[in-house]
Amino acid sequence: MFGKPSRTGRTLQYVALTGYLIFLGFPLVWLLSTAFKPPRELVRLHPTLIPSNPTVQNFVQAFTEQQLGRAALNSLQVSLASAVLTVLVALPASYALARFRTKLGTVALGWVLLSQLFPFVLLIIPIFLILRQVGLANTHAGLVLIYVVWALPFALWMLQGFVRNIPRELEEAASVDGASRLQVLRRVVFPLLAPGIVATALFSFISAWNEFFFALVLVKTPELATLPVALARFVGIEGTARLGPLAAGSLLATLPSLIFFAVMQRRLSSGSLAGAVKG
């Protein structure tokens, strides 16, 4: 058996963890700093982390020039719809893949994962032609459909792993007590799958919220543009970026994901069997 780590080993672990947190957090801190800098400070030869003359003018320009409020609302609607539909489709499918294991199911799961390897550029033209034929091009409904289909492979793979971790004996015990299949799913399986459902919803929401390529190609009406597309307009044709408004808009774009994760992260404690004692 391994003994307890020494004081030196523990210190090295904390140093490595601190360095990793700084590596992850510094871009967000620099983004926050840039969002409050006036134009003159943004072009300094030796930039500083703390703005000398903080201003909120970048936020005003971000909202007034590119209608970030409308774009954020569009992204929120599309992301929430994508997350809900992905969970509703993946939940029964993942249960079937995990509990009724057949050669066909194994092949289907392999093909689902293999489909993630196809590049976006290879699929965008046939996807656009299909959506145009069915009248879903340049609509949020078509964008939601694409996001759900694109998130399903990983959602299925992730959820069926959670289902397999639920002991079959719990379902069998509920059936012996007289519960129907639907009651077993509702009272035993679904409560135990809460961490997996939350993780799947988070993945689907964040994927749809941050997605840029499909939204750029499939949606052409400015009023229907999502937030990543609206932020891209702060970059000129020659690649010159307006750093102030772009940083302010990007900072605001990170908030919904952080809030969504903060609200739902308490349900991410996987391994809980609280649902097994209900009823």
C-alpha positions as CSV (number, residue, x, y, z in Angstrom):
1,M,0.0,0.0,0.0
2,F,1.1,3.5,-0.7
3,G,1.9,5.7,2.3
4,K,0.8,9.2,2.9
5,P,2.6,11.8,0.7
6,S,5.5,13.6,2.3
7,R,5.4,17.3,3.1
8,T,7.6,18.0,0.1
9,G,5.3,16.0,-2.2
10,R,2.2,17.8,-0.9
11,T,3.9,21.2,-1.4
12,L,4.8,20.3,-5.0
13,Q,1.2,19.2,-5.6
14,Y,-0.1,22.6,-4.3
15,V,2.5,24.5,-6.4
16,A,1.5,22.5,-9.6
17,L,-2.2,23.1,-8.8
18,T,-1.6,26.8,-8.3
19,G,0.3,27.1,-11.5
20,Y,-2.5,25.3,-13.4
21,L,-5.1,27.7,-11.9
22,I,-3.0,30.7,-12.9
23,F,-2.6,29.3,-16.4
24,L,-6.4,28.9,-16.7
25,G,-7.4,32.1,-14.9
26,F,-5.0,34.6,-16.3
27,P,-6.7,34.9,-19.8
28,L,-9.9,35.7,-18.0
29,V,-8.2,38.3,-15.8
30,W,-6.5,39.9,-18.8
31,L,-9.9,40.0,-20.6
32,L,-11.4,41.7,-17.6
33,S,-8.6,44.3,-17.6
34,T,-8.9,44.9,-21.3
35,A,-12.6,45.4,-21.1
36,F,-12.2,48.4,-18.8
37,K,-9.2,50.1,-20.6
38,P,-9.7,53.2,-22.7
39,P,-8.4,53.2,-26.3
40,R,-5.1,54.9,-25.5
41,E,-4.1,52.2,-22.9
42,L,-4.9,49.4,-25.4
43,V,-2.2,50.6,-27.8
44,R,0.6,51.1,-25.2
45,L,3.9,49.5,-26.0
46,H,4.1,48.2,-22.4
47,P,0.6,47.3,-21.3
48,T,-0.4,47.0,-17.7
49,L,-2.7,44.6,-16.0
50,I,-4.6,47.2,-14.0
51,P,-6.2,50.0,-16.1
52,S,-5.0,53.5,-15.2
53,N,-8.3,55.2,-16.2
54,P,-11.0,52.5,-16.0
55,T,-14.0,53.2,-18.3
56,V,-17.3,51.4,-19.2
57,Q,-17.4,53.0,-22.6
58,N,-16.4,49.7,-24.2
59,F,-19.5,48.0,-22.8
60,V,-21.7,50.9,-24.1
61,Q,-20.2,50.5,-27.6
62,A,-20.5,46.7,-27.5
63,F,-24.3,47.0,-26.8
64,T,-25.1,49.9,-29.0
65,E,-23.1,49.1,-32.2
66,Q,-23.7,45.4,-32.6
67,Q,-26.9,44.8,-30.6
68,L,-25.3,42.3,-28.3
69,G,-28.4,42.2,-26.1
70,R,-30.5,40.8,-29.0
71,A,-27.6,38.4,-29.9
72,A,-27.3,37.2,-26.4
73,L,-31.0,36.5,-26.2
74,N,-30.8,34.6,-29.4
75,S,-27.9,32.5,-28.1
76,L,-29.8,31.9,-24.8
77,Q,-32.9,30.6,-26.6
78,V,-30.9,28.4,-29.0
79,S,-28.7,27.0,-26.3
80,L,-31.5,26.2,-23.8
81,A,-33.6,24.6,-26.5
82,S,-30.6,22.5,-27.7
83,A,-29.7,21.4,-24.1
84,V,-33.3,20.3,-23.3
85,L,-33.8,18.5,-26.6
86,T,-30.4,16.8,-26.4
87,V,-31.2,15.4,-22.9
88,L,-34.7,14.3,-23.9
89,V,-33.4,12.3,-26.9
90,A,-30.2,11.0,-25.3
91,L,-31.8,9.8,-22.0
92,P,-33.9,6.9,-23.3
93,A,-31.4,6.1,-26.1
94,S,-28.5,5.9,-23.6
95,Y,-30.6,3.7,-21.3
96,A,-31.4,1.3,-24.1
97,L,-27.7,1.2,-25.2
98,A,-26.6,0.4,-21.7
99,R,-29.2,-2.1,-20.6
100,F,-30.0,-3.9,-23.8
101,R,-26.6,-4.7,-25.0
102,T,-26.5,-6.3,-28.5
103,K,-24.1,-6.4,-31.4
104,L,-26.3,-3.9,-33.2
105,G,-26.1,-1.5,-30.2
106,T,-22.3,-1.8,-30.0
107,V,-22.0,-1.0,-33.7
108,A,-24.5,1.9,-33.4
109,L,-22.5,3.4,-30.5
110,G,-19.3,3.0,-32.4
111,W,-20.8,4.7,-35.5
112,V,-22.1,7.5,-33.3
113,L,-18.7,8.2,-31.9
114,L,-17.0,7.8,-35.3
115,S,-19.4,10.5,-36.7
116,Q,-17.6,13.0,-34.4
117,L,-14.5,12.7,-36.6
118,F,-16.1,14.3,-39.6
119,P,-14.9,17.9,-40.1
120,F,-17.4,20.7,-40.2
121,V,-16.4,21.9,-43.7
122,L,-17.2,18.5,-45.1
123,L,-20.8,18.6,-43.8
124,I,-21.8,22.2,-44.0
125,I,-22.8,22.3,-47.7
126,P,-25.1,19.2,-47.6
127,I,-26.5,20.4,-44.2
128,F,-27.3,23.8,-45.7
129,L,-29.0,22.3,-48.8
130,I,-31.1,20.0,-46.7
131,L,-32.2,22.8,-44.3
132,R,-33.1,25.0,-47.3
133,Q,-35.2,22.3,-48.8
134,V,-37.2,21.8,-45.6
135,G,-37.5,25.5,-45.0
136,L,-35.3,25.6,-41.9
137,A,-32.4,27.6,-43.4
138,N,-31.8,31.0,-41.7
139,T,-34.0,30.0,-38.7
140,H,-33.2,29.3,-35.1
141,A,-35.1,26.0,-35.4
142,G,-32.7,24.7,-38.0
143,L,-29.8,25.8,-35.8
144,V,-31.2,24.0,-32.8
145,L,-31.7,20.9,-34.9
146,I,-28.0,20.9,-36.0
147,Y,-26.8,21.5,-32.5
148,V,-28.8,18.6,-31.1
149,V,-27.6,16.2,-33.8
150,W,-24.0,17.4,-33.2
151,A,-24.1,17.0,-29.4
152,L,-26.0,13.7,-29.4
153,P,-23.0,11.4,-30.0
154,F,-21.0,12.6,-26.9
155,A,-24.2,12.9,-24.9
156,L,-25.1,9.3,-25.6
157,W,-21.6,8.1,-24.8
158,M,-21.5,10.0,-21.6
159,L,-25.0,9.1,-20.3
160,Q,-24.8,5.4,-21.1
161,G,-21.7,5.4,-18.9
162,F,-23.8,6.8,-16.0
163,V,-26.5,4.2,-16.7
164,R,-24.0,1.3,-16.5
165,N,-22.9,2.5,-13.1
166,I,-26.4,2.0,-11.7
167,P,-26.6,-1.5,-10.2
168,R,-29.2,-3.6,-11.9
169,E,-30.2,-5.0,-8.5
170,L,-31.9,-1.7,-7.7
171,E,-34.2,-2.0,-10.7
172,E,-34.8,-5.7,-10.0
173,A,-35.7,-4.9,-6.4
174,A,-38.1,-2.2,-7.4
175,S,-39.7,-4.6,-9.9
176,V,-40.1,-7.3,-7.2
177,D,-41.9,-4.7,-5.0
178,G,-44.4,-4.3,-7.8
179,A,-43.2,-1.2,-9.6
180,S,-43.8,-1.1,-13.3
181,R,-41.0,-0.3,-15.8
182,L,-42.1,3.3,-16.1
183,Q,-42.1,3.6,-12.3
184,V,-38.7,2.0,-12.0
185,L,-37.3,4.6,-14.5
186,R,-39.0,7.5,-12.8
187,R,-38.4,6.6,-9.1
188,V,-35.1,4.8,-9.3
189,V,-33.1,5.3,-12.5
190,F,-33.8,9.0,-13.3
191,P,-32.9,10.3,-9.7
192,L,-29.6,8.3,-9.9
193,L,-28.9,9.7,-13.3
194,A,-29.3,13.4,-12.1
195,P,-25.5,14.0,-12.2
196,G,-25.3,12.6,-15.7
197,I,-28.3,14.6,-16.9
198,V,-26.8,17.8,-15.5
199,A,-23.4,17.1,-17.1
200,T,-25.1,16.4,-20.4
201,A,-27.2,19.5,-20.2
202,L,-24.1,21.6,-19.3
203,F,-22.1,20.1,-22.2
204,S,-25.0,20.8,-24.7
205,F,-25.6,24.3,-23.5
206,I,-22.0,25.4,-23.5
207,S,-21.4,23.8,-26.9
208,A,-24.3,25.6,-28.4
209,W,-23.5,28.9,-26.7
210,N,-19.9,28.9,-28.0
211,E,-20.6,27.5,-31.5
212,F,-19.6,29.9,-34.3
213,F,-19.2,28.1,-37.7
214,F,-22.7,26.7,-38.2
215,A,-24.3,30.0,-36.9
216,L,-22.2,32.0,-39.3
217,V,-23.1,29.9,-42.4
218,L,-26.7,28.9,-41.7
219,V,-28.1,32.2,-40.3
220,K,-27.9,35.2,-42.5
221,T,-30.4,37.6,-41.0
222,P,-28.6,40.1,-38.6
223,E,-31.5,40.0,-36.2
224,L,-31.2,36.2,-35.8
225,A,-27.4,36.2,-35.3
226,T,-26.0,34.5,-32.2
227,L,-23.5,36.1,-29.8
228,P,-20.3,34.6,-31.3
229,V,-21.3,35.9,-34.7
230,A,-22.1,39.3,-33.3
231,L,-18.7,39.4,-31.5
232,A,-16.9,38.5,-34.7
233,R,-18.1,41.8,-36.3
234,F,-15.7,43.7,-34.0
235,V,-12.9,42.3,-36.2
236,G,-12.4,44.2,-39.5
237,I,-12.0,42.8,-43.0
238,E,-8.2,43.2,-42.7
239,G,-8.1,41.4,-39.3
240,T,-7.9,44.6,-37.3
241,A,-9.8,44.0,-34.0
242,R,-11.4,46.7,-31.9
243,L,-10.0,45.2,-28.7
244,G,-12.0,47.3,-26.2
245,P,-15.6,46.5,-27.3
246,L,-14.5,43.0,-28.3
247,A,-13.1,42.3,-24.8
248,A,-16.2,43.8,-23.2
249,G,-18.6,41.7,-25.3
250,S,-16.5,38.5,-24.8
251,L,-16.5,39.1,-21.0
252,L,-20.3,39.4,-21.0
253,A,-20.5,36.2,-23.2
254,T,-18.7,34.2,-20.6
255,L,-21.2,35.0,-17.8
256,P,-24.2,32.8,-18.8
257,S,-22.0,29.7,-18.9
258,L,-20.5,30.5,-15.5
259,I,-23.9,31.2,-14.0
260,F,-25.5,28.1,-15.5
261,F,-22.6,26.0,-14.2
262,A,-22.7,27.6,-10.7
263,V,-26.5,27.0,-10.4
264,M,-26.3,23.3,-11.5
265,Q,-22.9,22.2,-10.2
266,R,-24.3,20.9,-6.9
267,R,-26.0,18.1,-8.8
268,L,-22.7,17.0,-10.3
269,S,-21.8,14.8,-7.3
270,S,-21.7,11.5,-9.2
271,G,-22.0,8.3,-7.3
272,S,-24.8,9.4,-5.1
273,L,-27.5,6.7,-4.5
274,A,-30.0,9.0,-2.9
275,G,-32.7,7.9,-5.3
276,A,-32.4,4.3,-4.3
277,V,-34.1,5.0,-0.9
278,K,-37.0,7.0,-2.2
279,G,-40.6,5.8,-2.3
